[in-house]
Amino acid sequence: MAIQLMKRGVGVTLLDRGKNHSSAVASGMVNPMVFRRMNLSWRVDEMLPYARDFYLELEDTLKAKFYDTLRIRRFFSSEQERGYWEKKQHEVEYQKYLTLHDDFDEKVPLAKNEFGSGIVKKAFWIRSKRFMEKMHLFLKEQKVLQYGQFEPAKFILEELSYDGSIYDSIVFCCGSDNDKIPYFNQANIQHNRGQILHIESSELSQHELWNRKGFILPVGEEKFMLGATYEWNEPSLNITAQAREKLEEVFQTITEASYEVHGQTVGMRPTVADRRPVMGEHPEHRGLFIFNGLGTKGYMLAPLLSLEMAQYMTEGIALHKEVAFSRFYK
């Protein structure tokens, strides 16, 4: 949001508590598919190319490398899932994302592949920790970013002032902490804890992400991310032995390769019941906005949605009806 507004010449103050437990620990994977029923991601034809261009442009701006192309191999979980792919790979809207297969039973060394597999095209991933570090550094250099916890006592709603400074607009991008802010509780943004194992293996493919009930993402030098859990209504940010056990079961579902665990990280996804982000202006308090709830696909959704939010705020261009905060009130 800060980048999009700055591009439009808007003065921005970004208040950040200095801790991030979703964007910085996420896998950063941008996948055009939703595998359960082999559907396309929401608005993927718009979201994916814009996100790719956005991150590549930011690489130049930040003078850093964090974008990588990604080949995703989906191991089918059932004959039904294989049938979904087999049918949809011939449909026009799917052809740019699903590789046309005539042999789903290609042998993949050390993989458990009883139902076959398919290759997704046009995926990529963002090295999230590096991306966030470089973004913070850039925004500090631009004198935009300030560190500190939002303190309600310093906020005067009637004049849109905080700590003595008056603003034209204030945007709350509070992630799963939205319930600590009193203005947008109708959205009911939920806590969805996710944990990832960081593993090392000399036997796994360095060139493909393997996916089945979870993912194994190669990050270089025989290191991988193994993820991710979905733990609802778990407000703590503690890593757990139960999550490690579950993730190791995912690994064993995908492959017979050997591996070593070198770490475990945890984050809190802000998710919404209808699986759509929450954007817009408060119905009673003019100048008060929300931009939140990007859930499990934030790295794909954030670039274009932040553009649309900036256009809404500066030009009055209407938001997509599926993301509008107005859907939560009459």
Secondary structure, DSSP 8 states (H G I E B T S, - for coil): -HHHHHHTT----EEE-S--SSTTTS--EE-SEETTTTEE-TTHHHHHHHHHHHHHHHHHHHT---EEEEEEEEE-SSHHHHHHHHHHTTSGGGTTTB---S-TT---TTB--TT-EEEEEEEEEE-HHHHHHHHHHHHHHTT-EEE----GGGEEGGGTEETTEE-S-EEE--GGGGGGSTT-GGG--EEEEEEEEEEE-SSS-SS-EEESSSEEEEEETTEEEEE---EET-------HHHHHHHHHHHHHHB----EEEEEEEEEEEE-TTS--EEEE-SSSTTEEEEE--GGGHHHHHHHHHHHHHHHHHH-----TTTBGGGG--
